[in-house]
Amino acid sequence: MGLLTTTVGWLPKPTSLLRARWRFSEGEIEAEELRRVEDAAMRAALELQQRIGLDVLVDGQLDRGDMVGHFAARLEGMELLGLVRCFGNRYYRRPRIVGEVRRAEPITVERWKAASALASRPVKAIVTGPYTLMDWSFDEHYRSREACCRALAEVIRAEVEDLLEAGATELQIDEPAISTRPEEMDLAASALERVTGAARGRARCWTHVAYGDLAPVLDRVLALPVDGVLLELANSDDSWLDALAGLPPDKLLGAGVIDVLDPEVESVGVVRNRIRAVLARLPADRVRIAPDSGMRTLPPAVASAKLEAMVAAAAEF
């Protein structure tokens, strides 16, 4: 059967969608036309993943500009400011929190339902975690980071509850900011627990952490209140691999074996060796295979070739 495979979420936007998003921002097309192009891109992304042979699919997050702005623009009490760089050539619209944060309606449920209706395999629902939403925003309302983070945890919990009601069985809560302030790991874990508690016994919850030096807090990341942790292992040193022995026995590992920062396509042999290094530390039934992170900055053909190499290598185990 081979090891089960998935992605972390982001897939490259096709040229047709990039053009449509630009035309919409310039007022040349209406929201309905943009949505039509987004829907076509999502269908193509799902067809691609199923053709390649991924086991758990994603909608590609093709309707999202970035992981923070997409949610902030749809929450009361938050407004978007200009672009800031989070790392490398990746940017996001930094929000400002100006009032009590509320969710007027579900943000991701309609899109997840549409993707699931088009897919023959499970589709993972993906939301941005409360700690990252808090840390990547300017807070001008709450009196403390703790109060802000807990308010956002209630909002994301409500989103998760709606996804569960819609039938989602695989959930991913993205928390790339969780490693940036080790002194706040308890706060981040508590907020995550509030979100994932809604899914206990109903769905498998993953978290993805990235973009920081995880080494000093890796043991605490592995202990986060989720069913599985997605880690960037292709673009890390062996100390991360050795730390996998600390993964609690009731948790799964999403092993990143594709370097999304490298435009070169890995051979099946290279990916096979990365998987072997993981399986030398953990049994195969506790491992899922994935890219290191989202693939949206890669050319579509490169992303597709990398996923094909990943699936081919995973099938050998």
C-alpha positions as a Python dict, from the first residue, in 0.01 Angstrom:
ca = {
    (1, 'M'): (0, 0, 0),
    (2, 'G'): (285, 240, 75),
    (3, 'L'): (292, 532, 315),
    (4, 'L'): (-3, 771, 306),
    (5, 'T'): (61, 1107, 141),
    (6, 'T'): (-81, 1458, 150),
    (7, 'T'): (30, 1818, 104),
    (8, 'V'): (55, 2101, 353),
    (9, 'G'): (-210, 2299, 168),
    (10, 'W'): (-91, 2574, -63),
    (11, 'L'): (-61, 2486, -430),
    (12, 'P'): (62, 2723, -704),
    (13, 'K'): (-196, 2954, -859),
    (14, 'P'): (-225, 2906, -1237),
    (15, 'T'): (-161, 3203, -1464),
    (16, 'S'): (-533, 3232, -1541),
    (17, 'L'): (-611, 3282, -1171),
    (18, 'L'): (-326, 3527, -1112),
    (19, 'R'): (-452, 3731, -1406),
    (20, 'A'): (-811, 3720, -1280),
    (21, 'R'): (-709, 3830, -931),
    (22, 'W'): (-519, 4126, -1077),
    (23, 'R'): (-813, 4222, -1300),
    (24, 'F'): (-1048, 4203, -1001),
    (25, 'S'): (-819, 4430, -796),
    (26, 'E'): (-824, 4679, -1084),
    (27, 'G'): (-1202, 4671, -1108),
    (28, 'E'): (-1203, 4508, -1452),
    (29, 'I'): (-1409, 4202, -1349),
    (30, 'E'): (-1673, 4136, -1086),
    (31, 'A'): (-1645, 3900, -790),
    (32, 'E'): (-1863, 3644, -969),
    (33, 'E'): (-1614, 3614, -1255),
    (34, 'L'): (-1322, 3583, -1013),
    (35, 'R'): (-1506, 3307, -830),
    (36, 'R'): (-1564, 3122, -1158),
    (37, 'V'): (-1187, 3125, -1227),
    (38, 'E'): (-1111, 3018, -869),
    (39, 'D'): (-1354, 2728, -899),
    (40, 'A'): (-1194, 2613, -1224),
    (41, 'A'): (-849, 2629, -1065),
    (42, 'M'): (-970, 2429, -765),
    (43, 'R'): (-1116, 2158, -988),
    (44, 'A'): (-788, 2134, -1176),
    (45, 'A'): (-591, 2115, -850),
    (46, 'L'): (-809, 1831, -720),
    (47, 'E'): (-783, 1644, -1049),
    (48, 'L'): (-405, 1682, -1041),
    (49, 'Q'): (-375, 1547, -686),
    (50, 'Q'): (-597, 1250, -763),
    (51, 'R'): (-406, 1173, -1082),
    (52, 'I'): (-74, 1182, -895),
    (53, 'G'): (-219, 954, -627),
    (54, 'L'): (-222, 1164, -308),
    (55, 'D'): (-429, 1006, -31),
    (56, 'V'): (-557, 1317, 148),
    (57, 'L'): (-632, 1612, -78),
    (58, 'V'): (-653, 1989, -36),
    (59, 'D'): (-843, 2256, -227),
    (60, 'G'): (-507, 2428, -288),
    (61, 'Q'): (-611, 2742, -95),
    (62, 'L'): (-639, 2907, -435),
    (63, 'D'): (-898, 3159, -317),
    (64, 'R'): (-665, 3287, -43),
    (65, 'G'): (-415, 3566, -83),
    (66, 'D'): (-232, 3467, 235),
    (67, 'M'): (-304, 3270, 550),
    (68, 'V'): (-367, 3572, 776),
    (69, 'G'): (-531, 3827, 549),
    (70, 'H'): (-787, 3577, 422),
    (71, 'F'): (-929, 3539, 772),
    (72, 'A'): (-877, 3897, 892),
    (73, 'A'): (-1069, 4038, 596),
    (74, 'R'): (-1371, 3830, 699),
    (75, 'L'): (-1367, 3896, 1071),
    (76, 'E'): (-1535, 4188, 1245),
    (77, 'G'): (-1290, 4393, 1448),
    (78, 'M'): (-1000, 4345, 1205),
    (79, 'E'): (-890, 4549, 905),
    (80, 'L'): (-611, 4494, 655),
    (81, 'L'): (-306, 4715, 616),
    (82, 'G'): (-22, 4691, 362),
    (83, 'L'): (205, 4406, 263),
    (84, 'V'): (488, 4294, 492),
    (85, 'R'): (744, 4021, 430),
    (86, 'C'): (726, 3718, 655),
    (87, 'F'): (1035, 3549, 506),
    (88, 'G'): (1217, 3519, 174),
    (89, 'N'): (986, 3625, -106),
    (90, 'R'): (666, 3554, 86),
    (91, 'Y'): (441, 3840, 191),
    (92, 'Y'): (111, 3885, 372),
    (93, 'R'): (-132, 4167, 440),
    (94, 'R'): (-79, 4261, 803),
    (95, 'P'): (-407, 4316, 986),
    (96, 'R'): (-490, 4564, 1258),
    (97, 'I'): (-725, 4464, 1540),
    (98, 'V'): (-945, 4763, 1617),
    (99, 'G'): (-1233, 4606, 1810),
    (100, 'E'): (-1370, 4286, 1953),
    (101, 'V'): (-1305, 4009, 1704),
    (102, 'R'): (-1618, 3833, 1583),
    (103, 'R'): (-1703, 3593, 1302),
    (104, 'A'): (-2026, 3685, 1127),
    (105, 'E'): (-2037, 3366, 917),
    (106, 'P'): (-1822, 3064, 827),
    (107, 'I'): (-1508, 3150, 632),
    (108, 'T'): (-1387, 2822, 482),
    (109, 'V'): (-1684, 2585, 501),
    (110, 'E'): (-1843, 2659, 163),
    (111, 'R'): (-1510, 2613, -15),
    (112, 'W'): (-1434, 2290, 169),
    (113, 'K'): (-1777, 2149, 84),
    (114, 'A'): (-1735, 2238, -283),
    (115, 'A'): (-1395, 2067, -294),
    (116, 'S'): (-1521, 1757, -115),
    (117, 'A'): (-1807, 1724, -363),
    (118, 'L'): (-1554, 1712, -647),
    (119, 'A'): (-1314, 1466, -484),
    (120, 'S'): (-1315, 1089, -450),
    (121, 'R'): (-1076, 1103, -154),
    (122, 'P'): (-1082, 1293, 178),
    (123, 'V'): (-1020, 1668, 154),
    (124, 'K'): (-836, 1830, 443),
    (125, 'A'): (-984, 2149, 588),
    (126, 'I'): (-722, 2413, 669),
    (127, 'V'): (-748, 2714, 900),
    (128, 'T'): (-493, 2956, 1041),
    (129, 'G'): (-433, 2913, 1411),
    (130, 'P'): (-514, 3173, 1676),
    (131, 'Y'): (-157, 3231, 1788),
    (132, 'T'): (-36, 3313, 1437),
    (133, 'L'): (-337, 3539, 1373),
    (134, 'M'): (-254, 3725, 1693),
    (135, 'D'): (122, 3742, 1645),
    (136, 'W'): (103, 3859, 1284),
    (137, 'S'): (-145, 4139, 1361),
    (138, 'F'): (-121, 4484, 1519),
    (139, 'D'): (-345, 4472, 1825),
    (140, 'E'): (-501, 4808, 1913),
    (141, 'H'): (-795, 4673, 2113),
    (142, 'Y'): (-711, 4397, 2359),
    (143, 'R'): (-515, 4474, 2673),
    (144, 'S'): (-274, 4184, 2639),
    (145, 'R'): (-147, 3927, 2392),
    (146, 'E'): (-313, 3661, 2605),
    (147, 'A'): (-657, 3823, 2580),
    (148, 'C'): (-616, 3874, 2206),
    (149, 'C'): (-503, 3517, 2144),
    (150, 'R'): (-786, 3371, 2347),
    (151, 'A'): (-1044, 3580, 2163),
    (152, 'L'): (-910, 3456, 1831),
    (153, 'A'): (-913, 3099, 1962),
    (154, 'E'): (-1289, 3129, 2014),
    (155, 'V'): (-1333, 3250, 1656),
    (156, 'I'): (-1126, 2968, 1506),
    (157, 'R'): (-1295, 2711, 1729),
    (158, 'A'): (-1631, 2823, 1589),
    (159, 'E'): (-1494, 2779, 1235),
    (160, 'V'): (-1372, 2429, 1322),
    (161, 'E'): (-1710, 2339, 1471),
    (162, 'D'): (-1880, 2440, 1146),
    (163, 'L'): (-1630, 2236, 943),
    (164, 'L'): (-1698, 1935, 1162),
    (165, 'E'): (-2071, 1980, 1120),
    (166, 'A'): (-2016, 1988, 743),
    (167, 'G'): (-1836, 1653, 764),
    (168, 'A'): (-1465, 1732, 774),
    (169, 'T'): (-1257, 1447, 918),
    (170, 'E'): (-907, 1586, 852),
    (171, 'L'): (-823, 1931, 992),
    (172, 'Q'): (-501, 2130, 972),
    (173, 'I'): (-438, 2431, 1196),
    (174, 'D'): (-147, 2634, 1061),
    (175, 'E'): (73, 2789, 1332),
    (176, 'P'): (395, 2910, 1163),
    (177, 'A'): (448, 3176, 1433),
    (178, 'I'): (441, 2932, 1720),
    (179, 'S'): (819, 2895, 1746),
    (180, 'T'): (909, 3264, 1736),
    (181, 'R'): (856, 3336, 2106),
    (182, 'P'): (950, 3031, 2317),
    (183, 'E'): (833, 3212, 2629),
    (184, 'E'): (477, 3205, 2489),
    (185, 'M'): (457, 2835, 2407),
    (186, 'D'): (213, 2776, 2693),
    (187, 'L'): (-18, 3045, 2554),
    (188, 'A'): (7, 2904, 2201),
    (189, 'A'): (-60, 2550, 2322),
    (190, 'S'): (-356, 2660, 2533),
    (191, 'A'): (-514, 2846, 2241),
    (192, 'L'): (-457, 2547, 2014),
    (193, 'E'): (-614, 2317, 2271),
    (194, 'R'): (-925, 2537, 2271),
    (195, 'V'): (-951, 2498, 1893),
    (196, 'T'): (-876, 2127, 1865),
    (197, 'G'): (-1091, 2034, 2163),
    (198, 'A'): (-1394, 2079, 1940),
    (199, 'A'): (-1271, 1799, 1713),
    (200, 'R'): (-1175, 1542, 1973),
    (201, 'G'): (-1322, 1205, 1877),
    (202, 'R'): (-1467, 1347, 1555),
    (203, 'A'): (-1173, 1433, 1329),
    (204, 'R'): (-795, 1409, 1308),
    (205, 'C'): (-624, 1740, 1383),
    (206, 'W'): (-282, 1837, 1250),
    (207, 'T'): (-72, 2144, 1304),
    (208, 'H'): (196, 2277, 1072),
    (209, 'V'): (479, 2485, 1216),
    (210, 'A'): (746, 2645, 1001),
    (211, 'Y'): (971, 2938, 918),
    (212, 'G'): (1159, 2954, 1247),
    (213, 'D'): (1431, 2790, 1454),
    (214, 'L'): (1237, 2503, 1606),
    (215, 'A'): (1537, 2330, 1760),
    (216, 'P'): (1507, 2498, 2105),
    (217, 'V'): (1134, 2418, 2132),
    (218, 'L'): (1099, 2106, 1920),
    (219, 'D'): (1012, 1886, 2217),
    (220, 'R'): (728, 2123, 2307),
    (221, 'V'): (609, 2140, 1946),
    (222, 'L'): (586, 1761, 1938),
    (223, 'A'): (374, 1775, 2255),
    (224, 'L'): (118, 2025, 2117),
    (225, 'P'): (-248, 1923, 2165),
    (226, 'V'): (-304, 1773, 1819),
    (227, 'D'): (-314, 1427, 1666),
    (228, 'G'): (-27, 1494, 1428),
    (229, 'V'): (253, 1743, 1367),
    (230, 'L'): (375, 1839, 1019),
    (231, 'L'): (747, 1921, 1023),
    (232, 'E'): (993, 2055, 766),
    (233, 'L'): (1247, 1772, 757),
    (234, 'A'): (1382, 1806, 403),
    (235, 'N'): (1523, 2149, 481),
    (236, 'S'): (1658, 2080, 830),
    (237, 'D'): (1955, 1911, 992),
    (238, 'D'): (1983, 1569, 1152),
    (239, 'S'): (1916, 1706, 1500),
    (240, 'W'): (1549, 1737, 1404),
    (241, 'L'): (1542, 1373, 1298),
    (242, 'D'): (1701, 1259, 1622),
    (243, 'A'): (1441, 1459, 1818),
    (244, 'L'): (1161, 1252, 1663),
    (245, 'A'): (1217, 994, 1934),
    (246, 'G'): (1040, 1243, 2158),
    (247, 'L'): (716, 1228, 1960),
    (248, 'P'): (447, 1111, 2206),
    (249, 'P'): (331, 755, 2129),
    (250, 'D'): (-25, 865, 2054),
    (251, 'K'): (78, 1115, 1784),
    (252, 'L'): (146, 1097, 1411),
    (253, 'L'): (424, 1270, 1222),
    (254, 'G'): (370, 1448, 894),
    (255, 'A'): (722, 1413, 755),
    (256, 'G'): (823, 1690, 518),
    (257, 'V'): (1041, 1521, 254),
    (258, 'I'): (1012, 1774, -31),
    (259, 'D'): (1210, 2099, -11),
    (260, 'V'): (968, 2366, -132),
    (261, 'L'): (1239, 2634, -127),
    (262, 'D'): (1446, 2447, -387),
    (263, 'P'): (1324, 2488, -746),
    (264, 'E'): (1505, 2170, -848),
    (265, 'V'): (1287, 1858, -858),
    (266, 'E'): (1413, 1585, -627),
    (267, 'S'): (1466, 1240, -772),
    (268, 'V'): (1266, 949, -634),
    (269, 'G'): (1591, 819, -485),
    (270, 'V'): (1656, 1139, -291),
    (271, 'V'): (1303, 1137, -148),
    (272, 'R'): (1333, 766, -70),
    (273, 'N'): (1645, 833, 138),
    (274, 'R'): (1470, 1112, 329),
    (275, 'I'): (1183, 878, 409),
    (276, 'R'): (1423, 606, 522),
    (277, 'A'): (1587, 850, 763),
    (278, 'V'): (1249, 915, 922),
    (279, 'L'): (1154, 547, 939),
    (280, 'A'): (1482, 477, 1117),
    (281, 'R'): (1336, 681, 1405),
    (282, 'L'): (962, 607, 1388),
    (283, 'P'): (748, 310, 1279),
    (284, 'A'): (579, 344, 942),
    (285, 'D'): (225, 337, 1086),
    (286, 'R'): (295, 665, 1265),
    (287, 'V'): (427, 848, 959),
    (288, 'R'): (252, 1040, 682),
    (289, 'I'): (448, 1189, 392),
    (290, 'A'): (418, 1551, 277),
    (291, 'P'): (617, 1843, 140),
    (292, 'D'): (797, 2065, 391),
    (293, 'S'): (545, 2345, 350),
    (294, 'G'): (309, 2506, 102),
    (295, 'M'): (412, 2504, -264),
    (296, 'R'): (254, 2827, -384),
    (297, 'T'): (584, 2998, -478),
    (298, 'L'): (689, 2714, -708),
    (299, 'P'): (603, 2700, -1080),
    (300, 'P'): (303, 2467, -1126),
    (301, 'A'): (503, 2217, -1334),
    (302, 'V'): (776, 2199, -1069),
    (303, 'A'): (526, 2150, -786),
    (304, 'S'): (355, 1872, -981),
    (305, 'A'): (685, 1694, -1053),
    (306, 'K'): (790, 1717, -689),
    (307, 'L'): (462, 1565, -574),
    (308, 'E'): (495, 1284, -828),
    (309, 'A'): (843, 1201, -694),
    (310, 'M'): (709, 1209, -338),
    (311, 'V'): (419, 973, -411),
    (312, 'A'): (644, 734, -606),
    (313, 'A'): (894, 718, -320),
    (314, 'A'): (624, 674, -53),
    (315, 'A'): (476, 382, -248),
    (316, 'E'): (797, 183, -199),
    (317, 'F'): (749, 145, 178),
}
